[in-house]
Amino acid sequence: MSSTQPHHAGSGLSGDRLDQEPVGELVQRASQQLTELVRGELRLAQAEMKAKGRRYGKGGGLFGGAGVVGFLMAQALVATVIAALAVALPVWAAGLIVTAVLGVIAAALAMSGKKQVDQAAPPVPEQTVENVKADVAEIKESAHR
C-alpha cells in the first residue's frame, strides 16, 4: 500500500504538469495570435492611409492645376483689357473668349480637386478602426466564456 501512495502522488504531480502545459501553450498561442492580429491591423491601416494619401495628392495636384489655369486666366484677362483699349472690338472679343474658356477649365479642375479631397476625408483609417473594435469585442466575448 505504501508503494501505491507515492505512485499516486507522483502521477498527481505529472498530471498537474500536463494540466498546466496546455494552458501555457494556449496563452502562448493567444499571445502569438494577438501579435499577428495587431500586425495585420497595422498593415491594413498603412494601406488605408496610403490610399487616402494618394487621394489627397490627386486633389492637391488638381488644385495646383486650377491655380495655374486661373493665373493664365488672369493673364488673358489683362491681355483682353489691353486689347480692348488698344484695338477695335474683334481683338478684345477674342481675348474675352479665351478668358472665358480658361475660366471654365479652372472651375472644372477646382471642382474635381475638391471632389478628390472630399473622398479622402477624414484622414483616419476607418476600416482598421472598425476591425480593431470588432477584434476587441470578440476578445472580450471569448474571455467571458
Secondary structure, DSSP 8 states (H G I E B T S, - for coil): -TTHHHHHHHHHHHHHHHHHHHHHHHHHHHHHHHHHHHHHHHHHHHHHHHHHHHHHHHHHHHHHHHHHHHHHHHHHHHHHHHHHHHS-HHHHHHHHHHHHHHHHHHHHHHHHHHHHHHHH-S-S-HHHHHHHHHHHHHHHHHHH-
